[in-house]
Structure formats: structure tokens, C-alpha cells
């Protein structure tokens, strides 16, 4: 048997009845020969890891805009933490780890520069609205590989699209949705403590008594609750844990996500993105060739959103300066 066939055969014995089996995929848009070594979901994972959009995540804001420090999360480190948590849950429930990992690694490819601040302003400016989960699907379908797309399987694409506020068709997709919220709430606490926004003791004691008194304890509690819920119906099994999580989220919203100290630069970032949007909408000829082609296919607004959403924080700032900030006069001999 080929290595791929052996893996597909082993899934029948190792995975539970609620898992999605690699051989059952609905496949890709384009007919592609099977890989001898990897299942389709392993192949999707590799296509995502090796794409340009994945690498750019390392220079995109998670919560704090361009923080001065090496240990704050970026969109890339967030993605890796989500993937690890999701794989832990999938393995414990005997679901398909490869499908879970591929969805997790691709779920935020469409995030804008400057985090959710960038997403909000593009959503306001675009007549059709803008949502990062829809953009993540556009990235893998139409933007990567010079407009050819990554041609991922149906199940991975479904999980990417539905990781925020819809129910995925596979349990593996829903695991990623829960892993996402488990990861971000805890690493945002960690970064907020590092940035002297809050302290561990600021978290209400009743929440810590249920979830734990450290990042590690809280992640373990939340992950265990999901695992205890079982593979048949993915959810947090313990109501006390679920309620404590909701209270923790409200605490973070009140103390961090809307904290003026954390958000002091967001208005500047949004103004910058708004100016870029207006400029390229009026000067479509200034778009790179890939996005010119996308404009012909999907319209100017969509292409401009595609271009801006793909920028890193640093590149967006650089493009803005090149267009709008005067340069000193240079004499040439």
C-alpha cells in the first residue's frame, strides 16, 4: 500500500465514528492526482504553511499594534496556538487531526493589517462589507499562487469560512472555532499582563476559582471541558466552566479590548487604511497586476479590499508614507 493509502486505512480503526475520514472528502474544484505520501488534508495543511499569506501573518497585529517587545503575540503565533489546542482536542476525541490542523492554520489568512481595527474600517468602507473569515476563503480560493488559489478540499474551505459564527459541516471545523476562542482569550490575558494593562489579580476571583489561576490552568480547564463534551456534540460540557468563560470574556472586553491605553493608536491605523482605500479606489491603475486582474473579475471595491487586507502592518504604513508623506528634496549631480 502507498503511504497515503495506509494512513487512510488506519483512520478506519483509529478514529471515532464522528470523525471525518480523509477518503470521504468531497474533493477539490480542480481534478488533481492523489499524492502517494499524503492524504488530501495533509496536502492542504502543507499548501497553507508554504503560502505567502501564511508567512505574512508574522507581521500582522493580534491585539496590540506593533508592540515594543519580542514576546507579544502576532497573528501567526495566535494561529499556531489555535492549531496546537485544536489538535489536542481532536486527538483526545479521536477526530481527524490533519483536517483540524489544516483548518486551524488557514483560519486567519484573510485578516487585515492592524487586527480587528483594520477589519472594522474596511467593513465600514466597503459597500459589500468585509469579514476576515470570508476574506480567508478568498485568499485560498482566488488570491494565493498569483490568483490561481490553493485549491483546497471542500471540508477545509468550509471550516475556514465558518470558524467565527457559523456551524461547520464537520466536527473538526467546530473544534477550531472553540480552539480559537480558548487561545485568544488566554494569550490576550498574557499579553495584557506583560503590557501592564492588567494583573492576574485583576481577574475576578470567582472566575479564577473555576478556570484556574494561570494561563496554563485556564487553557487546560477549557480544553478538558470540550473533551468531556464528547465527539458527538462538540461543546463545553461543564456549565460552570462555560459561564466562567463568558464572564472572563466580558472582563477582557471591559478591561482590555476597549481600554483606551490599548486602543490609543487604532484611530490612526483606521484613518491610514481609509486613505489607502480611497486612493486605490480612485486610482485602480496603481494596483499591482494581480489585483488589477481581480478587479476585472470581482469589481474594484473587492480588489482594493483584497490588496489592503493582504498587507502587513509595516507594509501598509510604508505604502501610506510613499503616497501621502512628502519626501525631502534631493539634489542630483
N, C-alpha and C positions, 0 to 999 in steps of 0.2 A: 504494500500500500504506500501511496505517496504520503509525505508528512502531513499535508493538509487533510487528506482522507482519514488518516489515523486520528487527527485531532477531532474531526467531525464525528467519527465513530465513537471516540471516547466520551464526547459530550452526552451521548445517549445514556451512558452509565454513570457519569459524574454529576450531571446537572439534574435539578429537580424538574418536576412536571410543568412548573410555571415558567421555566426559563425559555428564552427564545433561542432556538438552535441555529447554528450558522448555516447549515444546509437548507434551511427553510426560508432564507431571505428572499424578498420579492425582487432583489437584484438591483441593477443599475439602469440608468437611462440608455446607456450605450452598451452594446454587446461587447463583452470583454472575456478573453480566455481566462480560465481559472489559474491562479498561482499554484505551483506544485507544492510550495512550502507553507503558505499562509492561508488561513480562512479569509473569507471576504471581509469580516470585521477586523481581523488583524491587519489586513491590507489597508482598510480605511484609516485605522489608527496611524499607520506609517505615513500615509498620504498627508494627513493633518500635521503630524510632527515635522515633516520635511517641507511644509509650505511656507511662503513668505509671511503670510498673515500671522502664523503662529509665532514666528521669531519676533515680529514687531510688538507682540504683547508685552515684552520685557520693558518697553519704553512707554507704556500706557498706564495712566493713573488707575489705581484701585479706589482709594478713598482720599488720601492726601495728595494734593497736587505737587509733583516734583519735590518730595520731601528731602531735606538735607540729612541724609543718613543712608547707610548701606542696607539696613535691615528691615525697612518698611516694605510692605507688600506692593507688588505691581500686578497688573492684570495677568501676567504669566505665572507668577508664583501662586496667585489665587487659583488659577486653572490647575496647576499641579497638585495643590492641596485638595481641590474638589475631586480630582481623579483618584487620589490615594484613598480618600474617605469612601468614595463610591465603590472602589474595588474591594475595600474591606467589607462593606455591606454585601456586595454581590457574592463574594466568596463564602461568607457565613451563611447566606441564604441559598447557596448552590445555584446561582443565576449565572448568566453569561458574562464573565469578566471582560472579555475582549470587546463585546458590544458596549458594555458600560463604560469602559475606558475611552473608546473612540468618541462616544457622545460627549463625555466629560471634557476631553481635550479640545473638542471643536465648539463647545457651547458658547464661548465668548469671543469668537473670532471677529464678530461684527461690531464689537464695542468701539466707541468713538475715542478720540483723544480727550483727556481731562475727565474721564469717568462718566458718571451719570449726569454731570453738569453739561457735558457735550451732547449727550443723548437728549436731554430736555430741550436744549435750544434748537437742535435740528428738528425735533418733533414739533416745535412751535413754528418753525420757518417753512417746513415742507408742507405743501398742500395735501399730500397723501399721508402725512405723519411719518414718524421714524421710531422704530423699536429695535433694540440691539439684537433680539433673538431672531427677528425677521432678517436683519442685515447679516447675521451669522450664516443663515441659509443662503443668502445671495452670494456671500463670499465663496462658499464651497460650490455653488451651482454655476455662477456666471463670472466671477472676478478672478479667482486664482488661475494660475497657469496661463496668463495673458488672455484671459477671457474664456478659456476652454472649460474651466471648472475642474473640480477634483473628481467628479462623477462617483459620488459616494453611494452606498446602498440606501434603499428606502428607509430602513429602520434607524440608521444613524442620522439621516436627514430629519426624520420625524422627531427623534429625541432632541436634536439641536433646536429645532423650531419651538418645541413645547416645553423647554426646560424652565420657563418662568411662570406661566399662568394657564397652561392647558394640561390635559392629561395625555401623556404619551401612550402610544399603542402597545408598547412593551413595558414590562415591569422594570427592565434595565433603564429605560428612559426616565421612569419616575424616580428611581433611585438617585439619578443625577440631580434631579430637581431638589430632593431632600439634602443630598450631599452639598449642594451649592449653598443652601441657607445655613447648614451646620458650619461650613467652612467660613463663610464671610462674617457671620456674627462673632465668631471666636477670634479670627485673625484681626478683625476690626477693633475688638477689645484690646488685643495685644498691642496693636499699633497705637491705639489711643493712650494706653498706659505709657508706652515708650515716648510718646509725644507730649506727655504731661497734661493731657486733656482730662483724663480721669485717673483714679487709682482703683486697685482691686477692691478696696474697702468701700468705694462709692457704689458698687453694685449692691442693691438691696440684699440684706442677709437672707430673707426668705427665698430669694432666687438662688443664691449660692448654696443654701442648705439642700436644695433639691438637685441642682445641676452640678455643683462642685465648686471648689474654691480656687481653681486654676484652669487655664486653657485646656490642658490635657484632660483633667477630670470632666470638664463640661463636654468636650468632644466625645469622650468615652461614654458618658451618660446618654447623650443624644443618639449616638450610633447604636448603643445597646438597645435603646427603646425601639428604634426602627427594626433592628434584627428580631427583637421579641415579637414584633407585629407579624412576622412571618412573610413568606414569599407570595402567599395567595392574595393578600391585600396590604400593599406597602403603606405603612403609616407609623406614627409614633404610638406605640401600644399603651404607654402609661399616660393617663390624663394629667397627672401632676406634672410630669415632665413637659408635656405639650403646653400646659398652661404657664409653666415657668418660662418656657422658651418665648411665648407671646409677651410675657411681662418683660423679659430681657430685651426683646426687640424694641418694645416701647421705650425702655430705659435708654437704649442706644440711639433711638430716634431723637429723644428729647435732649440727651446729653452730648451726642457726638454728631449725628447726621445733620442736625440743624444748628449746631454750635457755631456762632459767628467766628470763633477762633479757627475752626477747621475750614470754614467756607469763605474766609475773607478774600480769597483770590478768585473765587468761582465766577463772580460777575465779570471780571476782566477776561477770563477764559471764554466765557459765553459771548462777550462782545467781540472778541477776536474771531471766533467761529462764525458769528453772524456776518461780520465784514467779509470773511472769505467766501461765505455762501453767496452774498450779494455780488461780489466781484466776479466769481466764476460763472454765476448765472447770467451775468451781463456780457461776459467775455468767454464764451464757450471755447473759442479758438485757443485759449490759454491752457486748456486741459491737456494732460498727456494723451497720447494716441489711444491707449486702452480705454480711457474714459470718454473720449470723443466717440469711439465705436459704441460704447454703452449708451451714450446719449441718443444715437441714431436708433438703437434697439428699444430703449426704455423711456426716453424723454430726458430733457435737460435737467430737470429737478432731481431725478433719480441718479443720474450720472454725477452731479455735483455732490449729492449726499454720499454716494459711493466713494468718491475721491476724498472728501473730508473725513469720513468715518475711518478710512484706511490709514490716515495719518497718525503718527506717534505724537506725543506732547511736544517733543523737541522739533520735529519736522513742521508741525502746524505753526509753531512760533517762528521758525525760520522763514517759512513761506509768507507769513504775515509781515515780517520785517522786510523781506525783499520787495513786497508790493507797496507797503504803506509807510515805512520808516525811511526818511531821507538819508542818503549816504553823503559823507563828506566829499567835497570836490577834490578830484585827483588831477594833478598836472602830469602830462606825459611828455617826455623829451623825444 
